[in-house]
Structures are given as C-alpha cells and as structure tokens.
C-alpha cells in the first residue's frame, strides 16, 4: 500500500479539489487506474517526482476523470502486506482457546458457507422480484406505502429536503410491488411460515455477535424485530417455492464470482 500526496494540473489549470491531496491506494486495486499505479510502482517513501498520467473515467473528482494530467507526487509511506503463519497462535488471536486450528478452520468454513447461502438467496430473491414486477406492471398499490418506502430510501441516502423522496418513488414502487406479489403468491399457494426456519435464521444472525444469547433475547422481546424476521423468512420460502416451480437456467460460478461479481 502506498500513501502519497499529489497535485494535478490538467489543461494548464491546477485543480484545487486534488491540490496536495493525501491519499492511500493499494497497487493493483485499480482505484487510481492502471496508468497512475504504474507511475507509483517502484518509488520509495520520501521520493518526489513529476509525471504525466491519465485518471480513470470513474475517478471521484469529475474535473480529472478520464483526463491526462501532470502530477506532482510525494510518496509519504510505502507498506507491504505479509501473510501471517497459520498456527495455534494465529487461531488464538481470533479468540479460539479450545480446538486450535481445527476449530478455526471449522468456524471459517461455517462463516463462508453462511455468507454464500445469504448471497445466493439474495440474488434469487432479487431476480424473482424483478420478474414478478415486470410481469404485473399495472398492479394497483397504496400510494401511501410507496411514499413511505421512498422516504425510507431517501433517509438511507441522507437526502435532504421536504421533497427529497420524490426521485426514489419509482424504486419504492417496485419494492412495494415485489412485496405485495410475493405475499399474494404465498397466500394463493398456501406457503406457511416455517417456525423452524425462523429459529434457524435467528440463530444465524445471533452467531455473528460476541454474545448471541443477548441477540436472541432482543428479538424474542421485540415484536417488531421478530415480525420483520418472520416476513423475511416467509419471503425466502415463497422465493424457493417459485424456484421449484419455474423454469430455471443454471449458471456455474466460483465462490469468488458469487461473492465479488464483476471483480
């Protein structure tokens, strides 16, 4: 990883947004584009140099995105990652006192399998919802629910202003429509909430915390939290019902391709 300061001049103008900005990047990550990373490679901390380089088209500063600029660079710090030895001491650093490496590997596999299952279900649910909403574009929905959902999306995006939710109405409508259609599919096909699945989902959520028993107690005592969990589980069951009865196209993917699409 390289920590460096740079000032950029493009088209004869100094860009104040990037003037003497201190940033860090991992060589090979692509965050600053291949051209700039190639110019940084091989330099040591304390070195200063000037070079021409092209910024990536998606660079965060729009005044430099996709442009070739003259860079004044000072390397502040250079660090190289070193993989630790996978031994008993390494396992203990993760809080594993009994079981050693075998228990550590078991926990890692369980975590990865849990994450993989969650990502695959999320993809399947998103695809199912998208197909349902596209199939019933004229479905009649309560406007108040759409606006409430749009306001929630606006809050999540930190959008300000009384009418800040307006741009989120189309996305909110699709979200509300998906919920209604999944619920109706479940009702028509008599998909019943599986309490065992609810308990398993709660246990899975709790297992990611240091004190899982307190998380279980929190959900048990809070009807709103429990209702939200039950709704998610029921939606998962409906999506699985759709998958069992629909014509599916299978696509083989590696673990990395699932977890990091487009990487």
N, C-alpha and C positions, 0 to 999 in steps of 0.2 A: 504494500500500500504506500502511495506517495501523498504527502501533504505538501501543497505548494501554493504560492501566491502568483497571480498573473494579472496583467493589464492588457487589454486588447484594443487594437486600432484597426478599424476597417473603413475603407473608402476615405482614408485621410482623416477620420474623426475618431477621437478617443471616446469609448463607450463607458460612461460613468457607472452604469449598472455593474460592470465587471472590473472596474478600475481597482487594481491592487486587492482583488478578492482572494481570500484564503479558503481553499477547498481541499478536500481529500478524495482520492479515487483509487480504485484497485485496477492495476494494469491488467487488461484483458476483459474487464467488465463491460466495456463499451459505453460507459456513462458519458465520457467526453469524446467518443468517437475514436476510430482506429488511428486517424492521422495524428491527433494530438497525443494519444497514448504512445505512439511510435516515437514522437519527438521527446517525450518524457523519459522513455526507457533508456537505461544506461547512465543516467545522471545521478550524482551523489548529493547528499544534504549539504546545503551551503552554496551550491553552484548557482550562478545566474547566467542567463543566456536569452537571446532574442531569436525568434524563428517565425516563419510563416506556417500557418496550419489552418485546416478547414474544420469548422464546427459541424456537428451532426444537425440534420434538418429538424430534429425534435428537441434541440437544446432549449433549456428552460428560459433563456434570455432571447426573446424573439428578434432583437436587434442584431444578434450574432448567428442565429440559427441558419445553417446552410451556407454561411459566408466564410470566405477565406480572410483571415486577419493576421496582422503582425502581433505576436505575443511577446511581452516582456515577462519572463518567468524567473522565479526564485524558488529553488527546492528547499523546503523547510525541514522535512523529515522523511526518511525512507524506512519502511519496515517490511520484513519478510515473514510470512507465516511458517511456523514449524509444527508439524503434527506431533502430538504427544505419544508416548508409549502407551499402548492399550494394555494396562496391567491392573493389579489389585488396587494400587494407589489411585489410578485413574477412576476406577469404579467407585471408590470411597469418596472421591471429590463430588460425585453426584448423589451423595447421601446413602449409598448402599453399604450397609455394615455387615449384612449376612448374605451369603450366596456368592459373593465375589463377581468375577467376570461372567459366570454363567447366568447369574441373576440380572446383571447389567444387560447382557445381550437379549435376555428374555423380555426385559422391560422395553428395550429399544424396538424389538420386533413388534411387541404389542402396540406401542405408540404409533409406529409406522402403519401397521395394519388398520388401526383405528382412523388415522388420518386418511389413508387410501379409501377406506369404506365411505368416509364422510364426503370426500371429493367426488367419488363416483356417484353417490346418491344425489349430491348437489347438481351434477351435470345432468343426470337422468331427470331430476325434477324440473330443472330449467328448460330442458328440451321438451318435456311433456307439456309444461305450462305454455310454452311458446306455440306448440302445435294446436293446443286446445283454443287459445285466444285467437289465433289466426283462422281457425275453423268456424268460430262464432263471433265475428266482428261486430254484429249488431245487438249483442246481448244488452238488456236493459239493466242498469246498475244505479244504486242510490248515489246521487251527486255528492251528498254529504260525506259518504265514505271515501269517495275519490279525493275530495278536497282535504280530508283529514290525513289521508295517506300521503298526499302531495306535501302537506305541511311537515309531516314527519321526514320526508326525503330532504326538504329544504333545511330543516334543522340539522340533519346529519351532514349536510354540505356547508353548514354555517352560513347559509344565505340570509341576508338581512333585508328588512323592509316588509311592509304590510302585504304586498303582493308578490313577495319573493317565491311563493309556492307555485305561481302560475306556470313557469316553464316546466315544472315537474308533473303537471296534470296528465300528459299522455302516458308517461311511465307509470304513474299511480293508477291510471285506468286499467292498464294491462295487469298490474299486480292484483288489483281488486277483482278483475275478471277471472284471473287464474285461480284465486281463492274460491270464488263462487263456483266455477266449473269443476274444480277438484272436489269440492264439498258435494255438489249435485251428483257427480259420478259415484262418489262413495255412498250416497243415500240410495240412488237407484239400484246399485249392485250390492247393497246390504253389507258394505265393508264396515265391520265393527272394530272399535278401538281395542287393541290387544294390550291389556294391563301389564302383561309380562314384558312387552316391548317398551312400555313406558318405564318400568323399573330398570330395564337394561340401559335405556337411554340416559336415565338419571344417574345410574352408576358410572356410565362412561363419562358424563360431564364431571361428576364428582372426583373421578380418578385423576383428573388433570390438576387438582388442587392439593396443597400440602395436608389439609385436614378435610378429607372427603366427607366424613360423617357430619360436619357442620353444614356442608353444602346440601346434603340430603335433608337435613333438618330444616334448612331455609326453604327449600322447595315444598316440603311437607306442610309447613306452617303458612305458606303464602299461596292462597288460592289462585291469584292472578298468574304467578310464575308457573304453577302446576298446570293451569289451563293452557298457557302458551306452549308448554312442553307437550301436553296431550294433543294439541292441534297439530304440532309439527310431526308427531309420531303418526297420527291418523293420515296426514297428507302423504307421508312416506308409504304407508300401507296402500293408499289409493294409487300412487305412482307405480308401486310394484304390481298392483292388480292390472294397471294399464300395460305395463311391460310384458306381463304374462299373456295378455290377450291381443297385443298389437304385433304387427309385422316389424321385426327389428333387423337392423343391419349392424353386425358386429364388426368392431374395428380393433385389431390387436395393438396395444400400446405398452411401452415400457413404463416402469414406475416413474422415471424422470419425466417422461412425456405427459403422464397424467398430472403429476404434481406441479410441473412447470411448463404449461403449454406455450408453445412459441419460443421456448428458450433455445 
